[in-house]
Amino acid sequence: MSQTVDRALSILPLLARGPADLGQVADALGVHKSTALRLLRTLHEHGLVYRQEDQRYRLGARLFALAQEAVESLDIREIAHPHLVALNEQTGHTVHLAVHEEGEVLYIDKVDSRYPVRMYSRIGKPVAITVAAVAKLLLADLPETERRALAGKLDYPMYTSRSIPNAAAFLQELATVREQGWATDLGGHEESINCVAAPVRGADGRVVAAMSVSAPNVVVTADELLTLLPLVRRTADAISGEYSGTTPPKEAHP
């Protein structure tokens, strides 16, 4: 990277901490004020910084607009899919990706297992929101007031004897999931199906999606499936890194 570009880009994180005057920018960069002024003028011309009436500089509106456009253009499914396929190839189990939209948790991607017994789930289908591991992760990330309001509105069907029975138990489960950073559904929706899930996070640390591995008891026990949790979490972290831009795209975790 050229020295000029490097210096110009170094101004942006400086101003992210708050407005700064010309002298402060020059001191932070270790350059003469004339050099700092030239860099600031260039950034100002592109709308990336803005000069206030008090002659201090702050980040410009164009920078925020670009960031928003970048976020809106990201397709979490496209980014995640190669990682889901790799995890499916390594484990042989069904892998799902889900998001929270308009009060529902929906599957947006699925890679089927390699064995004859298949899960009845499909892309675009809402999950059983009070028991599904992916739903627990997505809802646990909501602010507490939203979690409580949502829990009070939900029905709590007893799909099995392990289903969550009421709002109090659901809120306690979400608190546990929020603290530990992963979730399970061990026979809560179907007696014979177990699931472990991990969160996919954006650059701000918020959960933007959740991915899971599911398998029937006839293939692996719940305890055996839980041994895959570290692998599931590494895969979710790899997707998070690519989605947030903190790591470059690469082949999914082995």
N, C-alpha and C positions, 0 to 999 in steps of 0.2 A: 504494500500500500504506500502511495506517495505521502511524503511528510505533510503536504498541504491538506490532503484529504483526511489524513489521520487527525490533524489538529482541528479541522472543521467539525469532524464527527465527535471529537472530544468535548466540544462546546455543549452538545445536546444533553448528555447526562449531567453536566454541570448546571445547566439551566433547569433541568428537571427537579433539582433540589430547591429551586426558587429563583426569583429575578436576581440579576447581577449586573453591576456596571462595567464599563470598559476596562477599568483598572483591575477589577477582580478577575475578569476573564483573562486578561493578559498575564496576570500573576499565576493563575491556575495552569495556563498553557506554558508558562516560562518563555514568553515572547514579548517583543516590544508592542506598545499600544497600537502603533500603526499597522502591524501585522494582524493583531487581534481585530482591529476595526475593519480591515479588508475582509477577513473571514466572516465577521458578523454581517457586513453589508451583503455579501454573497448569499448567506443563509436567509437574510431578510428578503432579498429579491425573490427567493423561491418560496417565501411564506413559512419557512421553517422556524424562524425566530421573529419576534416583534419588539420594536423599541417603544417603551412606554413614555409618557409625558415627563417622568422624572429621569429620563435618559438611561434607565436600566433596561436590560433585555430579558425577555422571557420566551418560552416556547411559543411558536406560532400556531394559528388555527389549522394551517395546511398540514402540519405534522399530525395533529389529531385526526384530521379527515383521512389522511393516508393510512393511519393505524386502523381506523374503523373499516375502511375499504378492505384492508388486508385480512382482518378478522372475518368479515362477511364473506370473503371469497374462499375461505378455508372450507374444505369438505372433510369432516372428521372421518366419514366412512371410507373415502378414498385413501386417506393417510393410514387408517387402521387396518384396512383389509389385508395387505401383505403380512402383517404381524399376526392377524387372526389365522390366516392360512398356515403360517409357519407353526403356530401353537397347535393347531389341529393336526398337522402332520407329525408333530413330536409326540402328542398325547393320544391321538386317535379319537378324542372325545368331541362332542358338539361345543362349538364356541359361538357366543352371541355378543353383539354390541347394541347398547340401548341408550336412548336419550330421554330427557324429560321435556315434554312439550304440551302446553295448554292443559295442565292438570293430569296428563296421562304419561306413563312411561311406555315407550314403544321400541320394539326391536327394529333396528335399521340395517343390520347385517347378521348373517348366520352362515357358519360353515358346518355342514353336517358331519356326524361321526362316520367312522369307517365300518362299524359293525352293523348287523341287520336291524337291531333294535334302535328305532329313531325317536327323537322327541317331537311331539306335536307342537310346533311353534313355527311362525313364519314372519318374514320381514313385513313391517307395517302393523303387526298385531300388538295390541296393548298387553302388557304383562299383568299378572295378578299382583296388584300394587302393594298389598299388605304383607306379602310373603316372599316375593321374588328378591333375590340377592341384589340384582342390578337396581331395582327400585329402592331398596334400603339405602344404597350408596348415594343415589341421586337425591333422595329426599332428606337424607341426613345432612347434606351440605346446605340445605336451606337455612335462613336465619330462624332463630328459635320461635319467634312469633308466627312465622309462616308455617313452621312444622306443627305447632300446636293447633293452629287454625285448620290445617289440612287434616290432621289426625282426628279432629272432632267432627269432620264432615264425612269421613269414610265409613263404609260398611265393613264388617269383619267376618266374612264367610268362613266357616270352619271346613276348609277343603279336606283336611285330615286332622288327626288328634294333635298334630304339631303346629297347626296354623296359629297365628297370633290372634288372640280372642277379642281384644278391645283396644281403645285408644291409649290407655295408660301403658299397657304392655308394648304397644307399637312405639310410643315415644321413648320408652326405656331401651328398646332394641335399637332405635335410631341413635340414641346417645352413645350406646356401646359401639356401634358401627362408626360413628363420627370420631370416637376416641382411638379406635384400633386401626382405622383406615382400610378395612376390608369387610366383606359380608359373606354370609352363607344362607342357603336355603336347604336344610337337611330334612327333606320329606315334608315340608310345610305346604306345598301345593299338590304334589303327588307323592304318595308314600314311597314309591319305588325310585324316585328321582332326587338326586342330590346335586348341589351347585355351589361353587365358590366364585367370588367376584372381586374385582379390584377397580379403582377409579381411574379415569383418564382426566387429567387436569390441564387447564389452560395456563397462559403466561401469568395470570393473576392468582394462580393457586386454586381457583374454584373448579369444582367437578363439572365437566362439560359432557361427559359420557361415562358409561360403565361397561366393562366387558366381563364375561364369565365363561367358565367351563362347566359343563353339566354332563352327568352320566347316570345310567340306571344301576341299581344295586346288583343286578345280575352280571354286570361287567366289572365294577369296582365297588368296594364298600365306601361308606362316608369317610372313614378314617383314611383309606387309601387315596381318596380324592383330595382330602385336605393336605396331603403331602405335596400336592402340586401348587399350593398357594404361593410359595416363593417364585415359582416360574410364572404364574399368572400375574403376580405383582410386577415382576421384571418386564413382562410384555406390556403391561399397562403403562409402566414408566417410560418404556421406549416410545410408545405412541404419544404419550404426553410430551416428551422431549421434542419429537418431530412437529407435533401440532403447535406447541408454544414457540418453536424456533430456537430452543436452547441447545438442541443437538441436530446435526445434519442428517438428512435422510440416509438410511442405510438398510442393509438386510436385517430382517427381524431377528430378535434374540434367539439363539439356539436353545 
